[in-house]
Amino acid sequence: MATERLVTGKAIEAEEQVNWSLRPTHLGEYVGQRDLVTKLQIAIEAARGRKEPMEHTLLHGPPGLGKTTLAHVIGAEMGTRVSMTSGPALSRSTDLVSALTRLENADVLFIDEIHRLPPAVEEFLYPAMEDFRIDVPVDSGIHARTVQIALKPFTLIGATTRKGLVSAPMRSRFGIEDNLQFYAEHELVTILARSARLLNMQPLDAQSLIAIASRSRGTPRIANRLLRRVRDFGDVRAGGKVNDKIVREAMTLEGVDDQGLDRLDRQYLGVLAKTYECRAVGLETIAATMNEDSGTLQDVVEPYLLRLGMLSCTPRGREITRSGCEHIGVTYTSRAGLFES
């Protein structure tokens, strides 16, 4: 069962148009990821000086941290176009022919979820990335032959949330590879202040910005989503006014607490603490108890709880920690026993 959550880093289709209006367009506007931005500035300046495309780049990290935004920023800095596609959309090697042959010199081809490329498409990309050519089959069977098409030098930018699933031959063909880190609270405050201006909101005081940033799980996409919910609440309930009190009321209505946990997160902790009395328990057992998909829990609930230290994953199963119990107001007891999944 899929659960749509306000605090997920994944993009929600209906919000994409608003997201584009809030994204930075140049490296000078980009907040956070200081080391990566410095590397990109050097690579872009060097490529422009040589009048060459920038090296192929692989960006990896959790959703919502700015991989797609960086691809468009690189295109803007290089003064070239960006063509977008995704791994799941490319089922056959010939699906890329049109996109590759339309690229001009130093253009950017951005492939999201690149870890989901089929092996045949990956192999088709290798000569395109290395020699800027592709071999297109024009027949099949014993009369099969290929036509070689030369491409203009371009930059491939791949984005993935699962770096380990990108094959070694594919990874080796990227000249630049970096991991996007979660954002610090002060960086999110800067992002939120800029977004509030772009959304034509009244200037927010520092306390309001911090209250939103602290609930954003270190992710700009979540921060902007929460900001829009606060704006809606303020417009309807407070005549457009937004302050710390309004933020807290809006977040309470959305079910997001001061640590950024929502109802699903707290339900997960509650099952471990109350139903299973702080004992170790298997993921499938938790999923059955909550009537949720185990993959949803593993991919969208557990990572943040692990990062906060409210959950531990042991060989015996999942266990709630003392801080997790304290957060939901349950007395912590010693961990013992095992519930098989």
C-alpha positions as a printed NumPy array, in Angstrom:
array([[  0.   ,   0.   ,   0.   ],
       [  1.536,   3.334,  -1.059],
       [  1.429,   6.147,   1.46 ],
       [  1.664,   9.777,   0.305],
       [  3.534,  11.784,   2.893],
       [  4.192,  15.482,   3.352],
       [  7.725,  14.806,   4.588],
       [  8.872,  12.535,   1.777],
       [ 11.837,  13.712,  -0.278],
       [ 10.336,  12.296,  -3.459],
       [  8.666,  14.728,  -5.839],
       [  4.891,  14.867,  -5.964],
       [  3.736,  15.394,  -9.553],
       [  1.267,  18.169,  -8.713],
       [  3.963,  20.329,  -7.095],
       [  6.588,  20.155,  -9.822],
       [  5.56 ,  23.402, -11.536],
       [  5.943,  25.31 ,  -8.269],
       [  9.256,  23.555,  -7.564],
       [ 10.743,  24.824, -10.827],
       [  9.921,  28.416,  -9.916],
       [ 11.831,  28.066,  -6.63 ],
       [ 14.955,  26.38 ,  -7.973],
       [ 18.204,  28.352,  -8.334],
       [ 19.388,  28.917, -11.882],
       [ 23.099,  29.63 , -11.292],
       [ 25.778,  28.321,  -8.944],
       [ 25.897,  31.708,  -7.214],
       [ 22.307,  31.154,  -6.053],
       [ 22.864,  27.556,  -4.968],
       [ 22.898,  27.069,  -1.202],
       [ 24.75 ,  24.208,   0.491],
       [ 26.875,  21.342,  -0.89 ],
       [ 29.908,  23.627,  -0.673],
       [ 32.586,  21.105,  -1.682],
       [ 30.559,  19.815,  -4.636],
       [ 29.724,  23.329,  -5.834],
       [ 33.426,  24.283,  -5.678],
       [ 34.363,  21.224,  -7.751],
       [ 31.692,  22.025, -10.301],
       [ 32.769,  25.673, -10.528],
       [ 36.323,  24.591, -11.344],
       [ 35.191,  21.958, -13.861],
       [ 32.815,  24.367, -15.613],
       [ 35.359,  27.171, -15.805],
       [ 38.007,  24.798, -17.157],
       [ 35.624,  23.365, -19.762],
       [ 34.526,  26.802, -20.912],
       [ 38.171,  27.901, -21.166],
       [ 38.941,  24.951, -23.43 ],
       [ 35.607,  25.292, -25.256],
       [ 34.806,  21.688, -24.452],
       [ 31.84 ,  19.996, -22.784],
       [ 32.153,  19.401, -19.07 ],
       [ 33.044,  15.881, -17.977],
       [ 30.271,  13.352, -17.458],
       [ 28.948,  13.665, -13.915],
       [ 27.256,  11.212, -11.549],
       [ 25.273,  12.689,  -8.646],
       [ 23.941,  10.406,  -5.944],
       [ 22.086,  10.877,  -2.687],
       [ 18.601,  10.792,  -1.142],
       [ 15.68 ,  12.356,  -3.066],
       [ 14.978,  16.059,  -2.725],
       [ 18.555,  17.296,  -2.207],
       [ 18.993,  19.015,  -5.589],
       [ 20.397,  16.569,  -8.146],
       [ 18.008,  17.663, -10.899],
       [ 18.505,  21.313,  -9.951],
       [ 22.285,  20.957, -10.239],
       [ 21.951,  19.449, -13.727],
       [ 20.028,  22.513, -14.894],
       [ 22.437,  24.852, -13.113],
       [ 25.349,  23.201, -14.937],
       [ 23.558,  23.675, -18.263],
       [ 22.918,  27.351, -17.462],
       [ 26.54 ,  27.927, -16.438],
       [ 27.764,  26.262, -19.634],
       [ 25.259,  28.269, -21.697],
       [ 23.794,  25.099, -23.222],
       [ 20.497,  23.201, -23.278],
       [ 19.486,  20.411, -20.93 ],
       [ 17.549,  17.384, -22.207],
       [ 15.87 ,  15.267, -19.531],
       [ 14.857,  11.625, -19.376],
       [ 14.859,   8.842, -16.779],
       [ 16.044,   5.259, -16.509],
       [ 12.554,   3.683, -16.366],
       [ 11.554,   5.542, -19.562],
       [ 14.364,   3.934, -21.584],
       [ 13.387,   0.332, -22.208],
       [ 15.271,  -0.095, -25.506],
       [ 18.591,   1.234, -26.772],
       [ 16.903,   2.971, -29.688],
       [ 14.873,   5.092, -27.239],
       [ 17.992,   7.253, -26.825],
       [ 18.782,   7.791, -30.5  ],
       [ 16.526,  10.812, -30.912],
       [ 17.737,  12.514, -27.728],
       [ 21.413,  11.948, -28.495],
       [ 21.305,  13.059, -32.12 ],
       [ 19.526,  16.319, -31.199],
       [ 22.261,  17.369, -28.769],
       [ 24.42 ,  20.31 , -29.807],
       [ 28.015,  20.875, -28.724],
       [ 28.397,  20.85 , -24.902],
       [ 24.66 ,  20.241, -24.331],
       [ 23.635,  18.3  , -21.221],
       [ 21.732,  15.005, -21.245],
       [ 20.275,  14.373, -17.787],
       [ 19.194,  10.825, -16.893],
       [ 17.358,  10.54 , -13.586],
       [ 17.259,   7.183, -11.76 ],
       [ 20.146,   6.054, -13.906],
       [ 20.495,   2.888, -11.811],
       [ 17.296,   1.624, -13.487],
       [ 18.744,   1.614, -17.019],
       [ 18.426,  -1.814, -18.694],
       [ 21.803,  -3.445, -19.516],
       [ 21.212,  -3.057, -23.27 ],
       [ 20.706,   0.702, -22.912],
       [ 23.822,   0.996, -20.726],
       [ 25.946,  -0.752, -23.345],
       [ 24.469,   1.506, -26.029],
       [ 25.596,   4.537, -23.991],
       [ 29.216,   3.453, -23.555],
       [ 30.496,   4.504, -27.03 ],
       [ 28.342,   7.639, -26.83 ],
       [ 30.025,   8.662, -23.578],
       [ 33.571,   7.716, -24.61 ],
       [ 33.775,   8.315, -28.374],
       [ 30.642,  10.426, -29.029],
       [ 29.201,   7.943, -31.472],
       [ 26.396,   5.414, -31.472],
       [ 25.856,   2.188, -33.412],
       [ 22.236,   1.977, -34.523],
       [ 20.889,  -1.411, -35.679],
       [ 18.938,  -1.138, -38.947],
       [ 18.047,  -4.798, -39.434],
       [ 17.741,  -8.02 , -37.459],
       [ 18.491, -11.702, -37.838],
       [ 21.297, -13.021, -40.023],
       [ 21.18 ,  -9.851, -42.126],
       [ 21.613,  -7.584, -39.105],
       [ 23.849,  -4.58 , -39.619],
       [ 24.481,  -1.318, -37.847],
       [ 24.972,   2.254, -38.904],
       [ 27.467,   4.381, -36.997],
       [ 26.285,   7.907, -36.216],
       [ 28.661,  10.583, -34.968],
       [ 27.462,  12.738, -32.075],
       [ 28.456,  16.211, -31.029],
       [ 30.448,  16.242, -27.761],
       [ 28.015,  16.427, -24.847],
       [ 27.859,  16.003, -21.078],
       [ 25.901,  13.164, -19.504],
       [ 24.685,  13.838, -15.974],
       [ 23.289,  10.842, -14.15 ],
       [ 21.337,  11.024, -10.895],
       [ 20.572,   8.148,  -8.572],
       [ 19.365,   7.474,  -5.06 ],
       [ 20.923,   3.989,  -5.18 ],
       [ 24.561,   4.337,  -6.176],
       [ 25.265,   0.688,  -5.385],
       [ 22.867,  -0.374,  -8.16 ],
       [ 24.793,   1.542, -10.853],
       [ 27.025,  -0.982, -12.611],
       [ 30.793,  -0.662, -12.241],
       [ 31.381,  -0.181, -16.012],
       [ 28.873,   2.681, -16.024],
       [ 30.341,   4.343, -12.917],
       [ 33.858,   4.163, -14.366],
       [ 32.817,   6.323, -17.328],
       [ 31.936,   9.336, -15.188],
       [ 34.727,  11.847, -14.698],
       [ 33.037,  13.574, -11.749],
       [ 31.193,  11.663,  -9.046],
       [ 29.857,  13.058,  -5.786],
       [ 27.331,  12.431,  -3.057],
       [ 24.852,  15.122,  -2.011],
       [ 24.644,  15.548,   1.749],
       [ 21.682,  16.51 ,   3.896],
       [ 21.455,  20.255,   4.543],
       [ 22.238,  21.997,   7.822],
       [ 19.466,  23.976,   9.505],
       [ 21.045,  27.36 ,   8.711],
       [ 21.276,  26.404,   5.019],
       [ 17.585,  25.494,   4.984],
       [ 16.758,  28.823,   6.636],
       [ 18.528,  30.622,   3.768],
       [ 16.649,  28.518,   1.195],
       [ 13.308,  29.16 ,   2.915],
       [ 13.871,  32.92 ,   3.082],
       [ 14.544,  32.978,  -0.673],
       [ 11.535,  30.761,  -1.418],
       [  9.266,  32.974,   0.7  ],
       [ 10.306,  35.992,  -1.387],
       [  9.637,  34.123,  -4.631],
       [  6.213,  33.061,  -3.326],
       [  5.402,  36.73 ,  -2.533],
       [  4.942,  35.967,   1.146],
       [  5.361,  38.566,   3.851],
       [  8.924,  38.48 ,   5.262],
       [  9.217,  35.674,   7.807],
       [ 10.991,  36.248,  11.107],
       [ 13.938,  34.08 ,  12.144],
       [ 11.889,  31.975,  14.573],
       [  9.36 ,  31.059,  11.87 ],
       [ 12.089,  30.063,   9.424],
       [ 13.872,  27.968,  12.051],
       [ 10.591,  26.278,  13.04 ],
       [ 10.071,  25.155,   9.425],
       [ 13.721,  24.264,   8.804],
       [ 13.914,  22.075,  11.924],
       [ 11.026,  19.969,  10.59 ],
       [ 12.443,  19.605,   7.063],
       [ 14.599,  16.509,   7.623],
       [ 17.604,  18.239,   6.057],
       [ 15.888,  18.276,   2.643],
       [ 15.129,  21.452,   0.613],
       [ 12.2  ,  19.877,  -1.226],
       [ 10.498,  19.079,   2.085],
       [ 11.31 ,  22.567,   3.404],
       [  9.626,  24.226,   0.407],
       [  6.647,  21.886,   0.696],
       [  6.166,  22.745,   4.368],
       [  6.552,  26.439,   3.564],
       [  3.689,  26.245,   1.071],
       [  1.484,  24.491,   3.637],
       [  2.292,  27.234,   6.15 ],
       [  1.479,  29.88 ,   3.538],
       [ -1.912,  28.262,   2.863],
       [ -2.682,  28.029,   6.58 ],
       [ -1.685,  31.645,   7.14 ],
       [ -3.772,  32.884,   4.206],
       [ -6.907,  31.069,   5.419],
       [ -6.605,  31.27 ,   9.209],
       [ -4.48 ,  34.381,   9.864],
       [ -5.134,  36.837,   7.029],
       [ -1.808,  36.074,   5.34 ],
       [  0.22 ,  36.538,   8.524],
       [  2.914,  33.985,   9.335],
       [  4.786,  33.774,  12.636],
       [  6.166,  31.058,  14.888],
       [  2.721,  30.365,  16.379],
       [  1.126,  30.022,  12.93 ],
       [  3.911,  27.672,  11.811],
       [  3.391,  25.422,  14.824],
       [ -0.377,  25.344,  14.343],
       [  0.005,  24.534,  10.641],
       [  2.493,  21.748,  11.351],
       [  0.289,  20.313,  14.099],
       [ -2.565,  20.174,  11.602],
       [ -0.302,  18.367,   9.124],
       [  0.838,  15.962,  11.835],
       [  4.52 ,  16.983,  11.621],
       [  6.246,  17.374,  14.998],
       [  9.258,  19.482,  15.949],
       [ 11.699,  16.735,  14.88 ],
       [ 10.111,  16.379,  11.449],
       [  8.37 ,  13.078,  12.218],
       [  4.885,  12.553,  10.822],
       [  2.096,  10.214,  11.866],
       [  3.567,   7.224,  10.015],
       [  6.938,   7.661,  11.731],
       [  5.326,   7.908,  15.158],
       [  3.071,   4.941,  14.427],
       [  6.156,   2.899,  13.533],
       [  7.854,   3.857,  16.8  ],
       [  4.63 ,   3.192,  18.703],
       [  4.403,  -0.356,  17.327],
       [  7.955,  -1.093,  18.471],
       [  7.537,   0.534,  21.88 ],
       [  3.973,  -0.426,  22.812],
       [  2.912,  -3.446,  20.79 ],
       [  6.256,  -5.241,  21.048],
       [  7.441,  -3.642,  24.314],
       [ 10.816,  -2.413,  23.003],
       [ 11.831,  -5.914,  21.869],
       [ 13.586,  -6.735,  18.605],
       [ 11.103,  -7.445,  15.819],
       [ 11.34 ,  -8.307,  12.135],
       [ 10.431,  -5.823,   9.4  ],
       [  7.702,  -8.017,   7.909],
       [  6.07 ,  -8.333,  11.323],
       [  6.071,  -4.548,  11.75 ],
       [  4.624,  -4.096,   8.247],
       [  1.843,  -6.6  ,   8.932],
       [  1.007,  -4.936,  12.246],
       [  0.821,  -1.489,  10.606],
       [ -0.879,  -2.776,   7.424],
       [  1.878,  -1.113,   5.403],
       [  4.213,  -2.325,   2.678],
       [  7.574,  -3.39 ,   4.091],
       [  9.385,  -1.659,   1.22 ],
       [  7.7  ,   1.636,   2.122],
       [  8.826,   1.315,   5.721],
       [ 12.37 ,   0.384,   4.747],
       [ 12.806,   3.114,   2.131],
       [ 10.869,   6.103,   3.505],
       [ 10.459,   5.623,   7.265],
       [ 13.504,   3.86 ,   8.647],
       [ 16.341,   5.989,   7.133],
       [ 15.323,   9.152,   9.004],
       [ 14.645,   7.32 ,  12.278],
       [ 18.075,   5.701,  12.001],
       [ 19.672,   9.091,  11.323],
       [ 18.028,  10.533,  14.446],
       [ 19.147,   7.567,  16.539],
       [ 15.572,   6.579,  17.403],
       [ 15.867,   3.178,  15.729],
       [ 18.54 ,   0.521,  15.517],
       [ 18.743,  -2.362,  13.04 ],
       [ 20.339,  -5.444,  14.557],
       [ 20.715,  -9.075,  13.411],
       [ 17.771,  -9.864,  15.701],
       [ 15.5  ,  -7.252,  14.095],
       [ 14.417,  -3.623,  14.492],
       [ 14.666,  -2.107,  17.963],
       [ 13.526,   1.272,  19.263],
       [ 16.153,   3.23 ,  21.2  ],
       [ 15.809,   5.209,  24.408],
       [ 15.534,   8.509,  22.478],
       [ 12.806,   6.996,  20.296],
       [ 10.793,   6.026,  23.367],
       [ 11.299,   9.452,  24.915],
       [ 10.088,  11.139,  21.751],
       [  6.72 ,   9.376,  21.817],
       [  6.422,   9.539,  25.601],
       [  6.92 ,   5.851,  26.4  ],
       [  9.106,   4.484,  29.203],
       [ 12.114,   2.676,  27.781],
       [ 12.569,  -0.93 ,  28.908],
       [ 15.495,  -3.256,  28.385],
       [ 15.525,  -4.964,  25.009],
       [ 14.94 ,  -8.706,  25.051],
       [ 13.342, -11.458,  23.033],
       [ 12.919, -11.858,  19.301],
       [  9.843, -11.741,  17.094],
       [ 10.435, -13.601,  13.868],
       [  9.247, -11.937,  10.627]])
